[in-house]
Amino acid sequence: MPKTSARLLSLLSLLQTRRDWPGAALAERLDISPRTVRRDVDRLRGLGYPIAAFKGPDGGYRLGAGAELPPLLFDDEQAVALAIALQIATTSGVGIEEAAARALNTVRQVMPDRLRRRVDTLRFTTVDRPSARTEPQVDGTVLVALSAAVHAREVLRFDYPGPDDGDDAPRPPRRAQPHHLVTWGGRWYLVAWDLDREDWRTFRADRITPRTPTGPRFTPRELPGGDVATFVAARFRGSDSSAEWPCRGEVVLDLPAAAVSEYTRDGVVEALGPDRCRLVVGSWSWPALAASIGRFDADVEVVGPPELRDAFALLGRRYTAAATDPPAR
């Protein structure tokens, strides 16, 4: 029979692997008597583990949730996964970086050497977009409140300052039916049906200040595009329902395909020779598409459509005017 401490860890590990364990099955797995199982369960209860007994032909035990957090037991893969997730959380921008770092240090300290070495070999750097570095972090309590409203399907009331809100004039709270909490480009957003504007909106979570109590329950509407990923991608590309760019054009560039592919995220590049390629790419507007193609610093032949050719002409006039010396004043 294993020592009591080792037996307790084995028992706890088994209880964490499935919801219900018949007492006889636990005794067989641990090679102990049912009476010893009962005593070991009592010992775990004394350590803070909420283990309930259930009756029936195969009466046994169930590990439930308690009022306090007892010591936890993880297998090797779970421990490594937890450490990696905590490292990622330290760069999440949710305002939990310090707590995640402390939790990671706690987990690392109790790891055996073989697991600690695996975790310590993982090194990565999160590179934020320059425009996002000055953005305020999202309060973790706000994310919890938004997620709770989404889960409960309750109308959310919240303050949401606009880009021109510079005065102290009181404004009525926004009212929306929250549907999804998502991340995009390193920021958190709430996808919701705006009740006052009667349209779908994506709200920056770091600008939301929830009000209590929440409103009545609602029946969820169907998102345009069919799913939240398609909807969010469409909105950030200037469309209401399609994840495709609203403006898409085709050009021939006097550059090798490999040089263009390196800087093209979602376009299609086709080699036409050692120093020429065809590029099919999209953007949210025709001038923006023409400007993005112009960054390749190469001769451009517009295949189509005519809107793209007109956009190049528009930018040409603007650039010519910008290069002209201003009149003397």
ZAZAMI-994000 format. One record per residue (C-alpha): residue number from 1; x, y, z. Coordinates in steps of 0.2 Angstrom, whole numbers. Layout:
N
<pt i="NUM" X="X" Y="Y" Z="Z"/>
...
# end
This chain:
329
<pt i="1" X="0" Y="0" Z="0"/>
<pt i="2" X="7" Y="17" Z="-5"/>
<pt i="3" X="11" Y="30" Z="9"/>
<pt i="4" X="-4" Y="41" Z="14"/>
<pt i="5" X="2" Y="57" Z="6"/>
<pt i="6" X="6" Y="48" Z="-11"/>
<pt i="7" X="-11" Y="39" Z="-10"/>
<pt i="8" X="-20" Y="56" Z="-7"/>
<pt i="9" X="-12" Y="64" Z="-22"/>
<pt i="10" X="-17" Y="49" Z="-32"/>
<pt i="11" X="-35" Y="49" Z="-26"/>
<pt i="12" X="-36" Y="68" Z="-29"/>
<pt i="13" X="-29" Y="65" Z="-47"/>
<pt i="14" X="-43" Y="52" Z="-50"/>
<pt i="15" X="-57" Y="63" Z="-44"/>
<pt i="16" X="-51" Y="77" Z="-55"/>
<pt i="17" X="-52" Y="66" Z="-71"/>
<pt i="18" X="-71" Y="63" Z="-71"/>
<pt i="19" X="-87" Y="69" Z="-63"/>
<pt i="20" X="-92" Y="54" Z="-53"/>
<pt i="21" X="-82" Y="39" Z="-46"/>
<pt i="22" X="-90" Y="24" Z="-38"/>
<pt i="23" X="-81" Y="20" Z="-21"/>
<pt i="24" X="-77" Y="2" Z="-27"/>
<pt i="25" X="-69" Y="8" Z="-43"/>
<pt i="26" X="-58" Y="20" Z="-33"/>
<pt i="27" X="-53" Y="6" Z="-21"/>
<pt i="28" X="-49" Y="-5" Z="-35"/>
<pt i="29" X="-38" Y="8" Z="-44"/>
<pt i="30" X="-29" Y="13" Z="-29"/>
<pt i="31" X="-27" Y="-5" Z="-22"/>
<pt i="32" X="-35" Y="-1" Z="-5"/>
<pt i="33" X="-51" Y="-5" Z="4"/>
<pt i="34" X="-67" Y="5" Z="3"/>
<pt i="35" X="-65" Y="9" Z="21"/>
<pt i="36" X="-48" Y="17" Z="17"/>
<pt i="37" X="-56" Y="27" Z="3"/>
<pt i="38" X="-68" Y="34" Z="15"/>
<pt i="39" X="-54" Y="39" Z="27"/>
<pt i="40" X="-44" Y="47" Z="13"/>
<pt i="41" X="-59" Y="57" Z="6"/>
<pt i="42" X="-61" Y="64" Z="24"/>
<pt i="43" X="-43" Y="69" Z="24"/>
<pt i="44" X="-45" Y="78" Z="8"/>
<pt i="45" X="-61" Y="87" Z="14"/>
<pt i="46" X="-51" Y="93" Z="29"/>
<pt i="47" X="-38" Y="101" Z="17"/>
<pt i="48" X="-52" Y="110" Z="9"/>
<pt i="49" X="-57" Y="99" Z="-6"/>
<pt i="50" X="-77" Y="99" Z="-8"/>
<pt i="51" X="-80" Y="81" Z="-11"/>
<pt i="52" X="-98" Y="75" Z="-10"/>
<pt i="53" X="-104" Y="58" Z="-8"/>
<pt i="54" X="-118" Y="51" Z="-19"/>
<pt i="55" X="-129" Y="36" Z="-15"/>
<pt i="56" X="-135" Y="22" Z="-26"/>
<pt i="57" X="-130" Y="5" Z="-32"/>
<pt i="58" X="-113" Y="12" Z="-36"/>
<pt i="59" X="-112" Y="25" Z="-22"/>
<pt i="60" X="-96" Y="35" Z="-23"/>
<pt i="61" X="-89" Y="52" Z="-23"/>
<pt i="62" X="-89" Y="68" Z="-34"/>
<pt i="63" X="-76" Y="83" Z="-33"/>
<pt i="64" X="-86" Y="99" Z="-33"/>
<pt i="65" X="-83" Y="118" Z="-32"/>
<pt i="66" X="-80" Y="125" Z="-15"/>
<pt i="67" X="-80" Y="142" Z="-6"/>
<pt i="68" X="-61" Y="143" Z="-6"/>
<pt i="69" X="-48" Y="138" Z="-18"/>
<pt i="70" X="-39" Y="123" Z="-11"/>
<pt i="71" X="-22" Y="116" Z="-18"/>
<pt i="72" X="-24" Y="110" Z="-36"/>
<pt i="73" X="-16" Y="95" Z="-44"/>
<pt i="74" X="-11" Y="95" Z="-63"/>
<pt i="75" X="-3" Y="82" Z="-74"/>
<pt i="76" X="13" Y="87" Z="-84"/>
<pt i="77" X="4" Y="93" Z="-99"/>
<pt i="78" X="-9" Y="103" Z="-89"/>
<pt i="79" X="5" Y="111" Z="-79"/>
<pt i="80" X="15" Y="116" Z="-95"/>
<pt i="81" X="-1" Y="123" Z="-104"/>
<pt i="82" X="-5" Y="133" Z="-88"/>
<pt i="83" X="12" Y="141" Z="-88"/>
<pt i="84" X="12" Y="145" Z="-106"/>
<pt i="85" X="-6" Y="153" Z="-105"/>
<pt i="86" X="0" Y="163" Z="-90"/>
<pt i="87" X="15" Y="170" Z="-100"/>
<pt i="88" X="3" Y="175" Z="-114"/>
<pt i="89" X="-8" Y="183" Z="-101"/>
<pt i="90" X="6" Y="195" Z="-95"/>
<pt i="91" X="5" Y="203" Z="-113"/>
<pt i="92" X="-14" Y="203" Z="-114"/>
<pt i="93" X="-18" Y="221" Z="-111"/>
<pt i="94" X="-32" Y="217" Z="-100"/>
<pt i="95" X="-24" Y="224" Z="-84"/>
<pt i="96" X="-20" Y="207" Z="-76"/>
<pt i="97" X="-2" Y="207" Z="-81"/>
<pt i="98" X="5" Y="208" Z="-63"/>
<pt i="99" X="-7" Y="195" Z="-56"/>
<pt i="100" X="-3" Y="183" Z="-71"/>
<pt i="101" X="16" Y="186" Z="-68"/>
<pt i="102" X="14" Y="181" Z="-49"/>
<pt i="103" X="3" Y="166" Z="-54"/>
<pt i="104" X="17" Y="161" Z="-66"/>
<pt i="105" X="30" Y="162" Z="-53"/>
<pt i="106" X="20" Y="152" Z="-41"/>
<pt i="107" X="17" Y="138" Z="-54"/>
<pt i="108" X="35" Y="138" Z="-59"/>
<pt i="109" X="42" Y="137" Z="-41"/>
<pt i="110" X="32" Y="120" Z="-38"/>
<pt i="111" X="36" Y="112" Z="-55"/>
<pt i="112" X="49" Y="98" Z="-56"/>
<pt i="113" X="65" Y="102" Z="-65"/>
<pt i="114" X="60" Y="93" Z="-81"/>
<pt i="115" X="44" Y="104" Z="-83"/>
<pt i="116" X="53" Y="120" Z="-77"/>
<pt i="117" X="66" Y="117" Z="-91"/>
<pt i="118" X="52" Y="115" Z="-104"/>
<pt i="119" X="43" Y="131" Z="-99"/>
<pt i="120" X="59" Y="141" Z="-97"/>
<pt i="121" X="64" Y="137" Z="-115"/>
<pt i="122" X="49" Y="146" Z="-121"/>
<pt i="123" X="53" Y="164" Z="-125"/>
<pt i="124" X="43" Y="176" Z="-136"/>
<pt i="125" X="40" Y="195" Z="-139"/>
<pt i="126" X="23" Y="203" Z="-141"/>
<pt i="127" X="25" Y="218" Z="-153"/>
<pt i="128" X="11" Y="230" Z="-152"/>
<pt i="129" X="6" Y="241" Z="-166"/>
<pt i="130" X="13" Y="259" Z="-163"/>
<pt i="131" X="-5" Y="266" Z="-163"/>
<pt i="132" X="-10" Y="255" Z="-149"/>
<pt i="133" X="4" Y="258" Z="-137"/>
<pt i="134" X="-4" Y="273" Z="-129"/>
<pt i="135" X="-22" Y="265" Z="-128"/>
<pt i="136" X="-28" Y="262" Z="-110"/>
<pt i="137" X="-29" Y="244" Z="-104"/>
<pt i="138" X="-46" Y="236" Z="-102"/>
<pt i="139" X="-51" Y="234" Z="-84"/>
<pt i="140" X="-53" Y="215" Z="-81"/>
<pt i="141" X="-69" Y="219" Z="-71"/>
<pt i="142" X="-77" Y="227" Z="-86"/>
<pt i="143" X="-73" Y="211" Z="-97"/>
<pt i="144" X="-81" Y="200" Z="-84"/>
<pt i="145" X="-97" Y="212" Z="-83"/>
<pt i="146" X="-98" Y="212" Z="-102"/>
<pt i="147" X="-96" Y="193" Z="-103"/>
<pt i="148" X="-109" Y="190" Z="-90"/>
<pt i="149" X="-122" Y="201" Z="-99"/>
<pt i="150" X="-118" Y="191" Z="-115"/>
<pt i="151" X="-120" Y="175" Z="-106"/>
<pt i="152" X="-136" Y="180" Z="-98"/>
<pt i="153" X="-143" Y="189" Z="-113"/>
<pt i="154" X="-148" Y="204" Z="-104"/>
<pt i="155" X="-148" Y="222" Z="-111"/>
<pt i="156" X="-133" Y="231" Z="-106"/>
<pt i="157" X="-133" Y="250" Z="-101"/>
<pt i="158" X="-116" Y="258" Z="-102"/>
<pt i="159" X="-107" Y="275" Z="-104"/>
<pt i="160" X="-97" Y="276" Z="-120"/>
<pt i="161" X="-88" Y="293" Z="-124"/>
<pt i="162" X="-87" Y="297" Z="-143"/>
<pt i="163" X="-71" Y="304" Z="-151"/>
<pt i="164" X="-78" Y="322" Z="-149"/>
<pt i="165" X="-83" Y="321" Z="-131"/>
<pt i="166" X="-72" Y="334" Z="-123"/>
<pt i="167" X="-85" Y="343" Z="-112"/>
<pt i="168" X="-93" Y="337" Z="-96"/>
<pt i="169" X="-111" Y="338" Z="-102"/>
<pt i="170" X="-121" Y="323" Z="-96"/>
<pt i="171" X="-126" Y="310" Z="-109"/>
<pt i="172" X="-139" Y="296" Z="-108"/>
<pt i="173" X="-131" Y="279" Z="-107"/>
<pt i="174" X="-130" Y="268" Z="-122"/>
<pt i="175" X="-142" Y="253" Z="-123"/>
<pt i="176" X="-137" Y="238" Z="-132"/>
<pt i="177" X="-140" Y="219" Z="-134"/>
<pt i="178" X="-123" Y="211" Z="-131"/>
<pt i="179" X="-119" Y="196" Z="-142"/>
<pt i="180" X="-101" Y="193" Z="-142"/>
<pt i="181" X="-85" Y="198" Z="-134"/>
<pt i="182" X="-70" Y="197" Z="-146"/>
<pt i="183" X="-52" Y="202" Z="-149"/>
<pt i="184" X="-46" Y="210" Z="-165"/>
<pt i="185" X="-29" Y="218" Z="-168"/>
<pt i="186" X="-24" Y="217" Z="-150"/>
<pt i="187" X="-40" Y="226" Z="-144"/>
<pt i="188" X="-56" Y="220" Z="-135"/>
<pt i="189" X="-73" Y="224" Z="-143"/>
<pt i="190" X="-91" Y="221" Z="-139"/>
<pt i="191" X="-102" Y="216" Z="-153"/>
<pt i="192" X="-120" Y="221" Z="-150"/>
<pt i="193" X="-136" Y="227" Z="-157"/>
<pt i="194" X="-138" Y="246" Z="-153"/>
<pt i="195" X="-156" Y="248" Z="-147"/>
<pt i="196" X="-156" Y="267" Z="-150"/>
<pt i="197" X="-148" Y="267" Z="-167"/>
<pt i="198" X="-156" Y="250" Z="-172"/>
<pt i="199" X="-140" Y="243" Z="-180"/>
<pt i="200" X="-126" Y="232" Z="-176"/>
<pt i="201" X="-111" Y="240" Z="-168"/>
<pt i="202" X="-93" Y="235" Z="-162"/>
<pt i="203" X="-89" Y="245" Z="-146"/>
<pt i="204" X="-71" Y="247" Z="-139"/>
<pt i="205" X="-71" Y="238" Z="-122"/>
<pt i="206" X="-58" Y="250" Z="-115"/>
<pt i="207" X="-71" Y="264" Z="-118"/>
<pt i="208" X="-86" Y="255" Z="-110"/>
<pt i="209" X="-91" Y="259" Z="-92"/>
<pt i="210" X="-106" Y="247" Z="-88"/>
<pt i="211" X="-120" Y="253" Z="-78"/>
<pt i="212" X="-130" Y="243" Z="-66"/>
<pt i="213" X="-142" Y="235" Z="-65"/>
<pt i="214" X="-143" Y="227" Z="-82"/>
<pt i="215" X="-159" Y="228" Z="-92"/>
<pt i="216" X="-172" Y="214" Z="-97"/>
<pt i="217" X="-167" Y="198" Z="-106"/>
<pt i="218" X="-168" Y="197" Z="-125"/>
<pt i="219" X="-169" Y="185" Z="-139"/>
<pt i="220" X="-153" Y="185" Z="-148"/>
<pt i="221" X="-153" Y="191" Z="-166"/>
<pt i="222" X="-144" Y="183" Z="-181"/>
<pt i="223" X="-128" Y="191" Z="-185"/>
<pt i="224" X="-125" Y="197" Z="-203"/>
<pt i="225" X="-113" Y="185" Z="-211"/>
<pt i="226" X="-119" Y="170" Z="-201"/>
<pt i="227" X="-105" Y="170" Z="-187"/>
<pt i="228" X="-95" Y="183" Z="-177"/>
<pt i="229" X="-79" Y="180" Z="-185"/>
<pt i="230" X="-86" Y="184" Z="-203"/>
<pt i="231" X="-96" Y="199" Z="-196"/>
<pt i="232" X="-81" Y="207" Z="-187"/>
<pt i="233" X="-69" Y="204" Z="-202"/>
<pt i="234" X="-82" Y="212" Z="-213"/>
<pt i="235" X="-85" Y="228" Z="-202"/>
<pt i="236" X="-66" Y="231" Z="-201"/>
<pt i="237" X="-66" Y="230" Z="-220"/>
<pt i="238" X="-80" Y="242" Z="-222"/>
<pt i="239" X="-94" Y="230" Z="-226"/>
<pt i="240" X="-110" Y="225" Z="-218"/>
<pt i="241" X="-110" Y="207" Z="-221"/>
<pt i="242" X="-95" Y="200" Z="-232"/>
<pt i="243" X="-78" Y="197" Z="-225"/>
<pt i="244" X="-71" Y="201" Z="-242"/>
<pt i="245" X="-64" Y="219" Z="-245"/>
<pt i="246" X="-77" Y="230" Z="-253"/>
<pt i="247" X="-64" Y="236" Z="-266"/>
<pt i="248" X="-53" Y="223" Z="-275"/>
<pt i="249" X="-42" Y="226" Z="-290"/>
<pt i="250" X="-29" Y="218" Z="-301"/>
<pt i="251" X="-12" Y="226" Z="-306"/>
<pt i="252" X="5" Y="220" Z="-314"/>
<pt i="253" X="20" Y="226" Z="-305"/>
<pt i="254" X="38" Y="227" Z="-311"/>
<pt i="255" X="44" Y="217" Z="-296"/>
<pt i="256" X="48" Y="199" Z="-293"/>
<pt i="257" X="34" Y="189" Z="-285"/>
<pt i="258" X="44" Y="184" Z="-270"/>
<pt i="259" X="47" Y="203" Z="-266"/>
<pt i="260" X="29" Y="207" Z="-267"/>
<pt i="261" X="23" Y="191" Z="-258"/>
<pt i="262" X="33" Y="196" Z="-243"/>
<pt i="263" X="23" Y="212" Z="-240"/>
<pt i="264" X="6" Y="205" Z="-245"/>
<pt i="265" X="-5" Y="198" Z="-231"/>
<pt i="266" X="-21" Y="193" Z="-240"/>
<pt i="267" X="-18" Y="196" Z="-258"/>
<pt i="268" X="-14" Y="184" Z="-272"/>
<pt i="269" X="3" Y="186" Z="-281"/>
<pt i="270" X="7" Y="177" Z="-297"/>
<pt i="271" X="24" Y="177" Z="-305"/>
<pt i="272" X="24" Y="183" Z="-324"/>
<pt i="273" X="43" Y="182" Z="-326"/>
<pt i="274" X="59" Y="185" Z="-315"/>
<pt i="275" X="55" Y="203" Z="-313"/>
<pt i="276" X="36" Y="204" Z="-315"/>
<pt i="277" X="21" Y="198" Z="-306"/>
<pt i="278" X="2" Y="200" Z="-305"/>
<pt i="279" X="-6" Y="206" Z="-289"/>
<pt i="280" X="-24" Y="204" Z="-284"/>
<pt i="281" X="-28" Y="213" Z="-268"/>
<pt i="282" X="-42" Y="222" Z="-259"/>
<pt i="283" X="-44" Y="237" Z="-247"/>
<pt i="284" X="-58" Y="247" Z="-239"/>
<pt i="285" X="-58" Y="261" Z="-252"/>
<pt i="286" X="-51" Y="263" Z="-270"/>
<pt i="287" X="-39" Y="277" Z="-265"/>
<pt i="288" X="-33" Y="267" Z="-251"/>
<pt i="289" X="-30" Y="252" Z="-262"/>
<pt i="290" X="-21" Y="263" Z="-275"/>
<pt i="291" X="-10" Y="270" Z="-261"/>
<pt i="292" X="-6" Y="252" Z="-254"/>
<pt i="293" X="0" Y="247" Z="-271"/>
<pt i="294" X="10" Y="262" Z="-273"/>
<pt i="295" X="21" Y="258" Z="-258"/>
<pt i="296" X="30" Y="244" Z="-269"/>
<pt i="297" X="40" Y="258" Z="-278"/>
<pt i="298" X="38" Y="250" Z="-295"/>
<pt i="299" X="30" Y="253" Z="-311"/>
<pt i="300" X="11" Y="249" Z="-311"/>
<pt i="301" X="0" Y="242" Z="-325"/>
<pt i="302" X="-18" Y="243" Z="-319"/>
<pt i="303" X="-28" Y="228" Z="-326"/>
<pt i="304" X="-44" Y="233" Z="-318"/>
<pt i="305" X="-57" Y="238" Z="-313"/>
<pt i="306" X="-59" Y="256" Z="-319"/>
<pt i="307" X="-62" Y="262" Z="-301"/>
<pt i="308" X="-44" Y="258" Z="-297"/>
<pt i="309" X="-38" Y="267" Z="-312"/>
<pt i="310" X="-48" Y="282" Z="-307"/>
<pt i="311" X="-41" Y="281" Z="-289"/>
<pt i="312" X="-23" Y="281" Z="-296"/>
<pt i="313" X="-27" Y="297" Z="-306"/>
<pt i="314" X="-35" Y="305" Z="-291"/>
<pt i="315" X="-19" Y="301" Z="-280"/>
<pt i="316" X="-8" Y="307" Z="-295"/>
<pt i="317" X="-17" Y="324" Z="-294"/>
<pt i="318" X="-15" Y="325" Z="-276"/>
<pt i="319" X="3" Y="321" Z="-276"/>
<pt i="320" X="7" Y="333" Z="-290"/>
<pt i="321" X="-1" Y="347" Z="-280"/>
<pt i="322" X="8" Y="342" Z="-264"/>
<pt i="323" X="25" Y="342" Z="-274"/>
<pt i="324" X="21" Y="360" Z="-281"/>
<pt i="325" X="29" Y="374" Z="-271"/>
<pt i="326" X="15" Y="384" Z="-262"/>
<pt i="327" X="12" Y="402" Z="-269"/>
<pt i="328" X="21" Y="416" Z="-260"/>
<pt i="329" X="11" Y="425" Z="-247"/>
# end
